[in-house]
Amino acid sequence: MNALIEPKDYIICYLVSYKPYLYKKRIMSIEIGQSAPAFTLHDSEKNKVSLSDFKGKNVLLLFFPQAFTGVCTKELCAVRDDISRYSNINAQVLGISVDSVFTLAKFKEEQQYNFPLLSDFNKEVSALYDSLYTDWILDMKGVSKRSAFVIDKTGNIRYAEVLESAGDVPNFKAINKVLDELSA
């Protein structure tokens, strides 16, 4: 490695060719009260979606490791089944993973999700939110960590939870409490 490159500042990602390449980490330490990192991603319908599209609404960002896995499906189905809670308090739910838009479209269709699923295929947004496993199961590299962020109407982080274990789910009781306080 080049002496000018700090290894801690990079993760190794793999392209379709399976040749490793370095991807500069732009990781922020997310703190309550700071401005949420801006982003634009494609949703499962191939539309560009930006965080700024939801200015004036509270946003629940849910990063999840991969579509069609047990814990991810259970977590997102629970949100789907409780979507009226979020709609009633003017909160937008956004699911984000490193899966392709095509995979997310099939996942959304099969599970009948009623909120956008966004593809962070290039892993940039997951890195911005410090929500990226460098190593995951089956030697997979660069998979989104299960994480939850509540962003208020002005674009500030009001809740942040990044889980190291993909088998854990965010604390929805705490998330819902924050969202309820923001809607009061």
For each residue, the residues with C-beta under 8 A, 3 or more apart:
1: 5 7
2: 5
3:
4:
5: 1 2 9 10 22
6: 9 10
7: 1 10
8:
9: 5 6 24 25
10: 5 6 7 22 23 24 25
11: 22 23 25 123 127 132 134 141 142
12: 20 21 22 23 134 141
13: 20 21 22 23 123 141 142
14: 18 19 20 21 141 142
15: 18 19 21
16:
17:
18: 14 15
19: 14 15
20: 12 13 14
21: 12 13 14 15
22: 5 10 11 12 13
23: 10 11 12 13 123 127 142
24: 9 10
25: 9 10 11 127 132
26: 124 127 128
27: 127 128 130 132
28: 37 128 129 130
29: 130
30: 34 37 129 130 149 157 160 162
31: 34 157 160
32: 157 158 159 160
33: 156 157 158
34: 30 31 156 157
35: 155 156 157
36: 51 59 149 151 155 156 157
37: 28 30 51 125 128 129
38: 50 51 52
39: 50 51 124 125 128
40: 48 49 50 51
41: 48 49 96 118 119 120 125
42: 46 47 48 49 101 118 119
43: 46 47 48 49 101 104 116 117 118 119
44: 101 104 105 107 108 116 117 118 119
45: 101 105
46: 42 43 101
47: 42 43
48: 40 41 42 43
49: 40 41 42 43 53 94 116 118
50: 38 39 40 53
51: 36 37 38 39 40 54 59 151 155
52: 38 55 155
53: 49 50
54: 51 57 59 92 94 151
55: 52 153 154 155
56: 153
57: 54 90 91 92 153
58: 89 90 91 92 150 151 152 153 158 179 182 183
59: 36 51 54 91 92 93 94 149 150 151
60: 79 86 91 92 93 94 148 149 150 151 175 179
61: 94 96 129 147 148 149 150 151
62: 75 76 79 93 94 95 96 147 148 170
63: 96 97 120 126 129 131 144 145 146 147 148
64: 67 72 75 76 95 96 97 144 146
65: 69 72 97 133 136 143 144 145 146 166
66: 69 72 97 98 99 143
67: 64 72 97 99 103 104 106 107 117
68: 72 73 103 107
69: 65 66 72 73
70: 73 74
71: 74 75 146 166 167 169
72: 64 65 66 67 68 69 75 76 97 146
73: 68 69 70 76 77 111
74: 70 71 77 78 169
75: 62 64 71 72 78 79 146 169 170
76: 62 64 72 73 79 80 95 111 113
77: 73 74 80 81 111
78: 74 75 81 82 172
79: 60 62 75 76 82 83 86 93 95 115
80: 76 77 83 111 112 113 114 115
81: 77 78
82: 78 79 85 86
83: 79 80 86 87 93 114 115
84: 87 88
85: 82 88 89 176
86: 60 79 82 83 89 91 92 93 115 179
87: 83 84 90 91
88: 84 85
89: 58 85 86 179 180 182 183
90: 57 58 87 183
91: 57 58 59 60 86 87 179 182 183
92: 54 57 58 59 60 86 115
93: 59 60 62 79 83 86 115 116
94: 49 54 59 60 61 62 115 116 118
95: 62 64 76 79 113 115 116 117 118
96: 41 61 62 63 64 117 118 119 120 125 126 144
97: 63 64 65 66 67 72 104 117 118 119 120 144
98: 66 119 120 121 123 126 142 143 144
99: 66 67 103 104 107 119 121
100: 103 104 119 121
101: 42 43 44 45 46 104 105 119 121
102: 105 106
103: 67 68 99 100 106 107
104: 43 44 67 97 99 100 101 107 108 117 118 119
105: 44 45 101 102 108 109
106: 67 102 103 109 110
107: 44 67 68 99 103 104 110 111 113 117
108: 44 104 105 111 112 113 117
109: 105 106 112
110: 106 107
111: 73 76 77 80 107 108
112: 80 108 109
113: 76 80 95 107 108 117
114: 80 83
115: 79 80 83 86 92 93 94 95
116: 43 44 49 93 94 95
117: 43 44 67 95 96 97 104 107 108 113
118: 41 42 43 44 49 94 95 96 97 104 125
119: 41 42 43 44 96 97 98 99 100 101 104
120: 41 63 96 97 98 123 124 125 126 144
121: 98 99 100 101
122:
123: 11 13 23 98 120 126 127 132 142 144
124: 26 39 120 127 128
125: 37 39 41 96 118 120 128 129
126: 63 96 98 120 123 129 131 132 142 144 145
127: 11 23 25 26 27 123 124 130 131 132
128: 26 27 28 37 39 124 125
129: 28 30 37 61 63 125 126 147 149 162
130: 27 28 29 30 127 162
131: 63 126 127 144 145 147 162
132: 11 25 27 123 126 127 142 143 144 145
133: 65 136 140 142 143 144 145 166
134: 11 12 141 142
135: 139 140 141
136: 65 133 140 141 143 166
137: 140 166
138:
139: 135
140: 133 135 136 137 143
141: 11 12 13 14 134 135 136
142: 11 13 14 23 98 123 126 132 133 134
143: 65 66 98 132 133 136 140
144: 63 64 65 96 97 98 120 123 126 131 132 133 147
145: 63 65 126 131 132 133 162 163 164 166
146: 63 64 65 71 72 75 163 165 166 168 169 170
147: 61 62 63 129 131 144 160 161 162 163 170
148: 60 61 62 63 159 160 161 170 171 175
149: 30 36 59 60 61 129 157 159 160 161
150: 58 59 60 61 157 158 159 160 175 178 179 182
151: 36 51 54 58 59 60 61 155 156 157 158
152: 58 155 156 158 182
153: 55 56 57 58 182
154: 55
155: 35 36 51 52 55 151 152
156: 33 34 35 36 151 152
157: 30 31 32 33 34 35 36 149 150 151 160
158: 32 33 58 150 151 152 178 182
159: 32 148 149 150 174 175 178
160: 30 31 32 147 148 149 150 157
161: 147 148 149 170 171 174 175
162: 30 129 130 131 145 147
163: 145 146 147 166 168 169 170
164: 145
165: 146 168
166: 65 71 133 136 137 145 146 163
167: 71
168: 146 163 165
169: 71 74 75 146 163 172
170: 62 75 146 147 148 161 163 175
171: 148 161 174 175
172: 78 169 175 176
173: 176 177
174: 159 161 171 177 178
175: 60 148 150 159 161 170 171 172 178 179
176: 85 172 173 179 180
177: 173 174 180 181
178: 150 158 159 174 175 181 182
179: 58 60 86 89 91 150 175 176 182 183
180: 89 176 177 183 184
181: 177 178 184
182: 58 89 91 150 152 153 158 178 179
183: 58 89 90 91 179 180
184: 180 181
